[in-house]
Amino acid sequence: MQDYPNNPVPRPVPGPPPGPGQSVPQEIDPRAGIDEAVAGLDGLDALPLVEHVDRFDAVHTELTVALSSIDRV
């Protein structure tokens, strides 16, 4: 990985790993919101086309959250 001196955006730094005997608590089951998010597409055909974007965006956000936490499944 190269350093780019002209890139002033700071990069996030990961925190320390859990100590011995500690586990990372799982706050939310990543699968919990998937069915609910996909259910948001129900009745999409009855909505005006301009409202589809908001529905798809909401589903995309939920699926992104689920995928980003998949290693905890």
Summary of the structure (lengths in Angstrom):
residues: 73
radius of gyration: 18.8
end to end distance: 29.6
largest distance: 54.7
contacts: 106
relative contact order: 0.16
helix: 47%
strand: 0%
